[in-house]
């Protein structure tokens, strides 16, 4: 709606993960490098964790692009609330296994044939499981057993589990100790720092066709960092709403008042700031009310 008004060639703050808009912070750069290294070196089990909205799925999309470019067979399990039988059905479907049935035995035989065929060509295969913190223990055990597929050259199947920090806590459970011992690489995505938040916003706007932007003043970007806690998904939501608000008000520059309105609309968790003279930035009516902490809706 606002693209032509501001001169964007495409929307800069879509919430959908898009590798074209990847901001390579040191943390994200390291995580992607570890994922690719783990696959190429046939390390076996790799775990990627991060808080909600820090960019895990975007990292996986970048990895998928790499796998496609290098003709590496992979399966991507995006719904982790599965029974063991459903899990094997998803594996068979995503690997396009030529199996007569969908039983666990049929899938394992078909998968083993695929892995051996790819190994003869000097290639590996990759199983990616997103939202892995939702996996039940019996499914995790089946995944652990898949890690036994190997030859003298290394693991035949590289397994990447991505999830929220709860995944680390789940893998610390005593009954999953054998699984934990097999994890050879761990990557963690952290929220962006203040400087990274500024660079992140400006990089996305430049990618969308507006370099050297003046829509978001530097001080406003710093305040956006405070209110979003450096979470990329929240930054996208706030900036998108700010652009829409500025467009509706026929303004070329977003303001602190606009950010206050957007923050309330998105129910961000932030306390009302005061100006240098100690007065609220809210209206007199709002100033009579006690300060409120707005909660972020559940993800």
GUKOL-385555 format. One record per residue (C-alpha): residue number from 1; residue in three letters; chain; x, y, z. Coordinates in nm, 4 decimals. Example, Ala and Ser with C-alpha at 12.3 -4.5 7.8 and 13.67 -1.06 7.14 Angstrom:
2
(1; 'Ala'; 'A'; (1.2300; -0.4500; 0.7800));
(2; 'Ser'; 'A'; (1.3670; -0.1060; 0.7140));
This chain:
299
(1; 'Unk'; 'A'; (0.0000; 0.0000; 0.0000));
(2; 'Unk'; 'A'; (0.2812; 0.2408; 0.0889));
(3; 'Unk'; 'A'; (0.5503; 0.1139; -0.1520));
(4; 'Unk'; 'A'; (0.5002; 0.3767; -0.4221));
(5; 'Unk'; 'A'; (0.4636; 0.6561; -0.1649));
(6; 'Unk'; 'A'; (0.8061; 0.5905; -0.0122));
(7; 'Unk'; 'A'; (0.9699; 0.4604; -0.3296));
(8; 'Unk'; 'A'; (1.0098; 0.0945; -0.2340));
(9; 'Unk'; 'A'; (1.0440; -0.1655; -0.5063));
(10; 'Unk'; 'A'; (0.9061; -0.4269; -0.2643));
(11; 'Unk'; 'A'; (0.7807; -0.4377; 0.0920));
(12; 'Unk'; 'A'; (1.0838; -0.4168; 0.3230));
(13; 'Unk'; 'A'; (0.9340; -0.5649; 0.6386));
(14; 'Unk'; 'A'; (0.7408; -0.8757; 0.5433));
(15; 'Unk'; 'A'; (0.7104; -1.1222; 0.8307));
(16; 'Unk'; 'A'; (0.7658; -1.4230; 0.6027));
(17; 'Unk'; 'A'; (1.1254; -1.5528; 0.6155));
(18; 'Unk'; 'A'; (1.3077; -1.4408; 0.3014));
(19; 'Unk'; 'A'; (1.6790; -1.5210; 0.2521));
(20; 'Unk'; 'A'; (1.7043; -1.2254; 0.0143));
(21; 'Unk'; 'A'; (1.6542; -0.9963; 0.3140));
(22; 'Unk'; 'A'; (1.8929; -1.1805; 0.5445));
(23; 'Unk'; 'A'; (2.0801; -0.9422; 0.7719));
(24; 'Unk'; 'A'; (2.4153; -1.1024; 0.8439));
(25; 'Unk'; 'A'; (2.4771; -1.0076; 1.2040));
(26; 'Unk'; 'A'; (2.7839; -1.1815; 1.3541));
(27; 'Unk'; 'A'; (2.5524; -1.4253; 1.5338));
(28; 'Unk'; 'A'; (2.3517; -1.5093; 1.2217));
(29; 'Unk'; 'A'; (2.6648; -1.5318; 1.0082));
(30; 'Unk'; 'A'; (2.8214; -1.7755; 1.2528));
(31; 'Unk'; 'A'; (2.5047; -1.9849; 1.2784));
(32; 'Unk'; 'A'; (2.4703; -2.0196; 0.9004));
(33; 'Unk'; 'A'; (2.8405; -2.1022; 0.8647));
(34; 'Unk'; 'A'; (2.8067; -2.3736; 1.1304));
(35; 'Unk'; 'A'; (2.5024; -2.5251; 0.9623));
(36; 'Unk'; 'A'; (2.6783; -2.5439; 0.6259));
(37; 'Unk'; 'A'; (2.9998; -2.6718; 0.7846));
(38; 'Unk'; 'A'; (2.8100; -2.9398; 0.9740));
(39; 'Unk'; 'A'; (2.6434; -3.0636; 0.6559));
(40; 'Unk'; 'A'; (2.9588; -3.0570; 0.4453));
(41; 'Unk'; 'A'; (3.1663; -3.2282; 0.7138));
(42; 'Unk'; 'A'; (2.8992; -3.4914; 0.7818));
(43; 'Unk'; 'A'; (2.8892; -3.4130; 1.1508));
(44; 'Unk'; 'A'; (2.5558; -3.5830; 1.2163));
(45; 'Unk'; 'A'; (2.3461; -3.3945; 1.4703));
(46; 'Unk'; 'A'; (2.3278; -3.0136; 1.4732));
(47; 'Unk'; 'A'; (2.1023; -2.8063; 1.7008));
(48; 'Unk'; 'A'; (1.9949; -2.4483; 1.6266));
(49; 'Unk'; 'A'; (1.8133; -2.2603; 1.9027));
(50; 'Unk'; 'A'; (1.6885; -1.9070; 1.9562));
(51; 'Unk'; 'A'; (1.4031; -1.7126; 2.1072));
(52; 'Unk'; 'A'; (1.0805; -1.6625; 1.9140));
(53; 'Unk'; 'A'; (1.1340; -1.4287; 1.6190));
(54; 'Unk'; 'A'; (1.5161; -1.4257; 1.6165));
(55; 'Unk'; 'A'; (1.5415; -1.5708; 1.2642));
(56; 'Unk'; 'A'; (1.5724; -1.9490; 1.2965));
(57; 'Unk'; 'A'; (1.3412; -2.0231; 1.0040));
(58; 'Unk'; 'A'; (1.5219; -1.7674; 0.7884));
(59; 'Unk'; 'A'; (1.8479; -1.9497; 0.8663));
(60; 'Unk'; 'A'; (1.6868; -2.2758; 0.7580));
(61; 'Unk'; 'A'; (1.5613; -2.1147; 0.4364));
(62; 'Unk'; 'A'; (1.9161; -1.9998; 0.3610));
(63; 'Unk'; 'A'; (2.0399; -2.3518; 0.4268));
(64; 'Unk'; 'A'; (1.7768; -2.4927; 0.1937));
(65; 'Unk'; 'A'; (1.8956; -2.2582; -0.0803));
(66; 'Unk'; 'A'; (2.2495; -2.3859; -0.0246));
(67; 'Unk'; 'A'; (2.1361; -2.7490; -0.0388));
(68; 'Unk'; 'A'; (1.9388; -2.6875; -0.3582));
(69; 'Unk'; 'A'; (2.2340; -2.5123; -0.5202));
(70; 'Unk'; 'A'; (2.4622; -2.8069; -0.4377));
(71; 'Unk'; 'A'; (2.2078; -3.0747; -0.5341));
(72; 'Unk'; 'A'; (2.1952; -3.2192; -0.1832));
(73; 'Unk'; 'A'; (1.8848; -3.4234; -0.1052));
(74; 'Unk'; 'A'; (1.6983; -3.2999; 0.2012));
(75; 'Unk'; 'A'; (1.3691; -3.3319; 0.3850));
(76; 'Unk'; 'A'; (1.2134; -3.0416; 0.5747));
(77; 'Unk'; 'A'; (0.9730; -3.1243; 0.8576));
(78; 'Unk'; 'A'; (0.7917; -2.8020; 0.9464));
(79; 'Unk'; 'A'; (0.5196; -2.9471; 1.1721));
(80; 'Unk'; 'A'; (0.6806; -3.1171; 1.4683));
(81; 'Unk'; 'A'; (0.3646; -3.2229; 1.6508));
(82; 'Unk'; 'A'; (0.3775; -3.5733; 1.5073));
(83; 'Unk'; 'A'; (0.3455; -3.9307; 1.6213));
(84; 'Unk'; 'A'; (0.6296; -4.1655; 1.5212));
(85; 'Unk'; 'A'; (0.4222; -4.3101; 1.2345));
(86; 'Unk'; 'A'; (0.3330; -3.9617; 1.1084));
(87; 'Unk'; 'A'; (0.6974; -3.8626; 1.1324));
(88; 'Unk'; 'A'; (0.8035; -4.1495; 0.9065));
(89; 'Unk'; 'A'; (0.5271; -4.0641; 0.6612));
(90; 'Unk'; 'A'; (0.6592; -3.7079; 0.6420));
(91; 'Unk'; 'A'; (1.0148; -3.8331; 0.5921));
(92; 'Unk'; 'A'; (0.9013; -4.0603; 0.3081));
(93; 'Unk'; 'A'; (0.7047; -3.7816; 0.1429));
(94; 'Unk'; 'A'; (0.9723; -3.5123; 0.1677));
(95; 'Unk'; 'A'; (1.2543; -3.7403; 0.0510));
(96; 'Unk'; 'A'; (1.0268; -3.8706; -0.2295));
(97; 'Unk'; 'A'; (1.1086; -4.2258; -0.1253));
(98; 'Unk'; 'A'; (0.9918; -4.4951; -0.3622));
(99; 'Unk'; 'A'; (0.8303; -4.7264; -0.1060));
(100; 'Unk'; 'A'; (0.5354; -4.9601; -0.1486));
(101; 'Unk'; 'A'; (0.3934; -4.8876; 0.1932));
(102; 'Unk'; 'A'; (0.4262; -4.6201; 0.4583));
(103; 'Unk'; 'A'; (0.5248; -4.8439; 0.7484));
(104; 'Unk'; 'A'; (0.8348; -4.7648; 0.9514));
(105; 'Unk'; 'A'; (1.0137; -5.0645; 0.7980));
(106; 'Unk'; 'A'; (0.9295; -4.9580; 0.4418));
(107; 'Unk'; 'A'; (1.0483; -4.6024; 0.5068));
(108; 'Unk'; 'A'; (1.3727; -4.7139; 0.6728));
(109; 'Unk'; 'A'; (1.4547; -4.9457; 0.3827));
(110; 'Unk'; 'A'; (1.3771; -4.6756; 0.1268));
(111; 'Unk'; 'A'; (1.5749; -4.4150; 0.3216));
(112; 'Unk'; 'A'; (1.8734; -4.6459; 0.3592));
(113; 'Unk'; 'A'; (1.8748; -4.7091; -0.0167));
(114; 'Unk'; 'A'; (1.8656; -4.3350; -0.0836));
(115; 'Unk'; 'A'; (2.1490; -4.2644; 0.1590));
(116; 'Unk'; 'A'; (2.3706; -4.5359; 0.0094));
(117; 'Unk'; 'A'; (2.2965; -4.4173; -0.3431));
(118; 'Unk'; 'A'; (2.3907; -4.0593; -0.2538));
(119; 'Unk'; 'A'; (2.7018; -4.1756; -0.0672));
(120; 'Unk'; 'A'; (2.8227; -4.3564; -0.3797));
(121; 'Unk'; 'A'; (2.8027; -4.0201; -0.5569));
(122; 'Unk'; 'A'; (3.0000; -3.8531; -0.2812));
(123; 'Unk'; 'A'; (2.6952; -3.6716; -0.1463));
(124; 'Unk'; 'A'; (2.5096; -3.6663; 0.1800));
(125; 'Unk'; 'A'; (2.1426; -3.6190; 0.2755));
(126; 'Unk'; 'A'; (1.9920; -3.3797; 0.5280));
(127; 'Unk'; 'A'; (1.6897; -3.4011; 0.7554));
(128; 'Unk'; 'A'; (1.5738; -3.0620; 0.8895));
(129; 'Unk'; 'A'; (1.3165; -3.0435; 1.1691));
(130; 'Unk'; 'A'; (1.1795; -2.6989; 1.2542));
(131; 'Unk'; 'A'; (0.9952; -2.6244; 1.5805));
(132; 'Unk'; 'A'; (1.1790; -2.9239; 1.7256));
(133; 'Unk'; 'A'; (1.1029; -2.8150; 2.0828));
(134; 'Unk'; 'A'; (0.7542; -2.9611; 2.0245));
(135; 'Unk'; 'A'; (0.8838; -3.3115; 1.9466));
(136; 'Unk'; 'A'; (0.7713; -3.5857; 2.1800));
(137; 'Unk'; 'A'; (1.0329; -3.8097; 2.3399));
(138; 'Unk'; 'A'; (0.9366; -4.1128; 2.1304));
(139; 'Unk'; 'A'; (0.9855; -3.9157; 1.8075));
(140; 'Unk'; 'A'; (1.3178; -3.7800; 1.9334));
(141; 'Unk'; 'A'; (1.4273; -4.1365; 1.9985));
(142; 'Unk'; 'A'; (1.3394; -4.2359; 1.6413));
(143; 'Unk'; 'A'; (1.5416; -3.9389; 1.5151));
(144; 'Unk'; 'A'; (1.8353; -4.0440; 1.7335));
(145; 'Unk'; 'A'; (1.8278; -4.3908; 1.5822));
(146; 'Unk'; 'A'; (1.8353; -4.2436; 1.2322));
(147; 'Unk'; 'A'; (2.1729; -4.1032; 1.3303));
(148; 'Unk'; 'A'; (2.3095; -4.4579; 1.3362));
(149; 'Unk'; 'A'; (2.3076; -4.4637; 0.9562));
(150; 'Unk'; 'A'; (2.6736; -4.4218; 0.8667));
(151; 'Unk'; 'A'; (2.9664; -4.5690; 0.6812));
(152; 'Unk'; 'A'; (3.3416; -4.5308; 0.7121));
(153; 'Unk'; 'A'; (3.3207; -4.1900; 0.5479));
(154; 'Unk'; 'A'; (3.0945; -4.0485; 0.8171));
(155; 'Unk'; 'A'; (2.7265; -4.0008; 0.8879));
(156; 'Unk'; 'A'; (2.5029; -4.0737; 0.5908));
(157; 'Unk'; 'A'; (2.2245; -3.8503; 0.7239));
(158; 'Unk'; 'A'; (2.2849; -3.5029; 0.8657));
(159; 'Unk'; 'A'; (2.0101; -3.4082; 1.1110));
(160; 'Unk'; 'A'; (1.9347; -3.0472; 1.2034));
(161; 'Unk'; 'A'; (1.6952; -2.9669; 1.4868));
(162; 'Unk'; 'A'; (1.5815; -2.6060; 1.5168));
(163; 'Unk'; 'A'; (1.3702; -2.4738; 1.7995));
(164; 'Unk'; 'A'; (1.3176; -2.2409; 2.0905));
(165; 'Unk'; 'A'; (1.5401; -2.2591; 2.4035));
(166; 'Unk'; 'A'; (1.2999; -2.5198; 2.5415));
(167; 'Unk'; 'A'; (1.4667; -2.7628; 2.3016));
(168; 'Unk'; 'A'; (1.7946; -2.7366; 2.4922));
(169; 'Unk'; 'A'; (1.6132; -2.7974; 2.8180));
(170; 'Unk'; 'A'; (1.4303; -3.0965; 2.6697));
(171; 'Unk'; 'A'; (1.7557; -3.2504; 2.5474));
(172; 'Unk'; 'A'; (1.8968; -3.2138; 2.9002));
(173; 'Unk'; 'A'; (1.6411; -3.4654; 3.0297));
(174; 'Unk'; 'A'; (1.8034; -3.7800; 3.1747));
(175; 'Unk'; 'A'; (1.6179; -4.0110; 2.9334));
(176; 'Unk'; 'A'; (1.7622; -3.8203; 2.6367));
(177; 'Unk'; 'A'; (2.1236; -3.8380; 2.7525));
(178; 'Unk'; 'A'; (2.2232; -4.0680; 2.4609));
(179; 'Unk'; 'A'; (2.0766; -3.8121; 2.2188));
(180; 'Unk'; 'A'; (2.2552; -3.5178; 2.3826));
(181; 'Unk'; 'A'; (2.5912; -3.6947; 2.3548));
(182; 'Unk'; 'A'; (2.5511; -3.7250; 1.9770));
(183; 'Unk'; 'A'; (2.5078; -3.3507; 1.9168));
(184; 'Unk'; 'A'; (2.8346; -3.2250; 1.7721));
(185; 'Unk'; 'A'; (2.7396; -2.8672; 1.6799));
(186; 'Unk'; 'A'; (2.5188; -2.6171; 1.8596));
(187; 'Unk'; 'A'; (2.4206; -2.2746; 1.7260));
(188; 'Unk'; 'A'; (2.2224; -2.0076; 1.9102));
(189; 'Unk'; 'A'; (2.0631; -1.6938; 1.7705));
(190; 'Unk'; 'A'; (2.0516; -1.3916; 1.9999));
(191; 'Unk'; 'A'; (1.8442; -1.0724; 1.9710));
(192; 'Unk'; 'A'; (2.0092; -0.7834; 1.7872));
(193; 'Unk'; 'A'; (2.2070; -0.5181; 1.9704));
(194; 'Unk'; 'A'; (2.1117; -0.1517; 1.9368));
(195; 'Unk'; 'A'; (2.3644; -0.0900; 1.6590));
(196; 'Unk'; 'A'; (2.2607; -0.4111; 1.4843));
(197; 'Unk'; 'A'; (1.8957; -0.3056; 1.5004));
(198; 'Unk'; 'A'; (1.9810; 0.0196; 1.3224));
(199; 'Unk'; 'A'; (2.1840; -0.1667; 1.0593));
(200; 'Unk'; 'A'; (1.9117; -0.4296; 1.0230));
(201; 'Unk'; 'A'; (1.6391; -0.1760; 0.9450));
(202; 'Unk'; 'A'; (1.8573; 0.0238; 0.7081));
(203; 'Unk'; 'A'; (1.9785; -0.2911; 0.5285));
(204; 'Unk'; 'A'; (1.6227; -0.4119; 0.4662));
(205; 'Unk'; 'A'; (1.5144; -0.0707; 0.3382));
(206; 'Unk'; 'A'; (1.8159; -0.0526; 0.1077));
(207; 'Unk'; 'A'; (1.7349; -0.4026; -0.0221));
(208; 'Unk'; 'A'; (1.3805; -0.2807; -0.0905));
(209; 'Unk'; 'A'; (1.5041; 0.0141; -0.2952));
(210; 'Unk'; 'A'; (1.5537; 0.2973; -0.0436));
(211; 'Unk'; 'A'; (1.9231; 0.3331; 0.0498));
(212; 'Unk'; 'A'; (2.0332; 0.6112; 0.2830));
(213; 'Unk'; 'A'; (1.6835; 0.6241; 0.4259));
(214; 'Unk'; 'A'; (1.5526; 0.9231; 0.6234));
(215; 'Unk'; 'A'; (1.2112; 0.7808; 0.7085));
(216; 'Unk'; 'A'; (1.3253; 0.6484; 1.0463));
(217; 'Unk'; 'A'; (1.5508; 0.8964; 1.2328));
(218; 'Unk'; 'A'; (1.8402; 0.7400; 1.4230));
(219; 'Unk'; 'A'; (1.6898; 0.8210; 1.7640));
(220; 'Unk'; 'A'; (1.3643; 0.6567; 1.6620));
(221; 'Unk'; 'A'; (1.5526; 0.3425; 1.5564));
(222; 'Unk'; 'A'; (1.7162; 0.3294; 1.8979));
(223; 'Unk'; 'A'; (1.3732; 0.3534; 2.0610));
(224; 'Unk'; 'A'; (1.2450; 0.0768; 1.8311));
(225; 'Unk'; 'A'; (1.5287; -0.1405; 1.9598));
(226; 'Unk'; 'A'; (1.4249; -0.0758; 2.3192));
(227; 'Unk'; 'A'; (1.0611; -0.1608; 2.2584));
(228; 'Unk'; 'A'; (1.1245; -0.4709; 2.0461));
(229; 'Unk'; 'A'; (1.4168; -0.5971; 2.2563));
(230; 'Unk'; 'A'; (1.6077; -0.6472; 1.9318));
(231; 'Unk'; 'A'; (1.3788; -0.9285; 1.8087));
(232; 'Unk'; 'A'; (1.3817; -0.9153; 1.4246));
(233; 'Unk'; 'A'; (1.0212; -1.0300; 1.3852));
(234; 'Unk'; 'A'; (0.8980; -0.7572; 1.6211));
(235; 'Unk'; 'A'; (1.1178; -0.4992; 1.4493));
(236; 'Unk'; 'A'; (0.9543; -0.5938; 1.1183));
(237; 'Unk'; 'A'; (0.6041; -0.5645; 1.2638));
(238; 'Unk'; 'A'; (0.6750; -0.2254; 1.4219));
(239; 'Unk'; 'A'; (0.8469; -0.0776; 1.1157));
(240; 'Unk'; 'A'; (0.5764; -0.2016; 0.8802));
(241; 'Unk'; 'A'; (0.3082; -0.0413; 1.0974));
(242; 'Unk'; 'A'; (0.5081; 0.2798; 1.1245));
(243; 'Unk'; 'A'; (0.5341; 0.3051; 0.7459));
(244; 'Unk'; 'A'; (0.1620; 0.2442; 0.7150));
(245; 'Unk'; 'A'; (0.0861; 0.5083; 0.9796));
(246; 'Unk'; 'A'; (0.3136; 0.7652; 0.8155));
(247; 'Unk'; 'A'; (0.1531; 0.6930; 0.4786));
(248; 'Unk'; 'A'; (-0.1960; 0.7384; 0.6257));
(249; 'Unk'; 'A'; (-0.0902; 1.0693; 0.7808));
(250; 'Unk'; 'A'; (0.0820; 1.1811; 0.4566));
(251; 'Unk'; 'A'; (0.4173; 1.2118; 0.6323));
(252; 'Unk'; 'A'; (0.7586; 1.1180; 0.4941));
(253; 'Unk'; 'A'; (0.9190; 1.0717; 0.8366));
(254; 'Unk'; 'A'; (0.8013; 0.8502; 1.1210));
(255; 'Unk'; 'A'; (0.7785; 1.0112; 1.4632));
(256; 'Unk'; 'A'; (0.7905; 0.9121; 1.8281));
(257; 'Unk'; 'A'; (0.4179; 0.9764; 1.8577));
(258; 'Unk'; 'A'; (0.3570; 0.7305; 1.5751));
(259; 'Unk'; 'A'; (0.5756; 0.4756; 1.7551));
(260; 'Unk'; 'A'; (0.3747; 0.5236; 2.0756));
(261; 'Unk'; 'A'; (0.0548; 0.4503; 1.8832));
(262; 'Unk'; 'A'; (0.2005; 0.1459; 1.7084));
(263; 'Unk'; 'A'; (0.3435; 0.0162; 2.0373));
(264; 'Unk'; 'A'; (0.0018; 0.0300; 2.1975));
(265; 'Unk'; 'A'; (-0.1661; -0.1303; 1.8960));
(266; 'Unk'; 'A'; (0.0827; -0.4199; 1.9003));
(267; 'Unk'; 'A'; (0.0622; -0.4420; 2.2788));
(268; 'Unk'; 'A'; (0.4368; -0.4287; 2.3200));
(269; 'Unk'; 'A'; (0.5821; -0.4742; 2.6660));
(270; 'Unk'; 'A'; (0.7196; -0.1294; 2.7460));
(271; 'Unk'; 'A'; (0.6827; 0.1324; 3.0157));
(272; 'Unk'; 'A'; (0.5736; 0.4875; 2.9298));
(273; 'Unk'; 'A'; (0.8861; 0.6977; 2.8850));
(274; 'Unk'; 'A'; (0.9115; 1.0581; 3.0028));
(275; 'Unk'; 'A'; (1.0617; 1.3540; 2.8275));
(276; 'Unk'; 'A'; (1.3500; 1.5521; 2.9760));
(277; 'Unk'; 'A'; (1.1116; 1.7650; 3.1834));
(278; 'Unk'; 'A'; (0.9550; 1.4532; 3.3324));
(279; 'Unk'; 'A'; (0.6261; 1.4840; 3.1470));
(280; 'Unk'; 'A'; (0.4534; 1.1962; 2.9780));
(281; 'Unk'; 'A'; (0.4451; 1.1868; 2.6020));
(282; 'Unk'; 'A'; (0.0855; 1.0701; 2.6229));
(283; 'Unk'; 'A'; (-0.2215; 1.2852; 2.6152));
(284; 'Unk'; 'A'; (-0.3456; 1.4557; 2.9366));
(285; 'Unk'; 'A'; (-0.6222; 1.1985; 2.9638));
(286; 'Unk'; 'A'; (-0.3716; 0.9130; 2.9485));
(287; 'Unk'; 'A'; (-0.1485; 1.0898; 3.1988));
(288; 'Unk'; 'A'; (-0.4158; 1.0453; 3.4652));
(289; 'Unk'; 'A'; (-0.3899; 0.6686; 3.4296));
(290; 'Unk'; 'A'; (-0.1219; 0.4561; 3.5937));
(291; 'Unk'; 'A'; (0.1522; 0.3382; 3.3627));
(292; 'Unk'; 'A'; (0.0606; 0.0128; 3.1942));
(293; 'Unk'; 'A'; (0.2811; -0.2703; 3.0750));
(294; 'Unk'; 'A'; (0.1502; -0.3978; 2.7427));
(295; 'Unk'; 'A'; (0.1936; -0.7676; 2.6797));
(296; 'Unk'; 'A'; (0.3030; -0.9185; 2.3506));
(297; 'Unk'; 'A'; (0.0440; -1.1650; 2.2162));
(298; 'Unk'; 'A'; (0.1479; -1.5285; 2.2220));
(299; 'Unk'; 'A'; (0.3429; -1.6479; 1.9187));
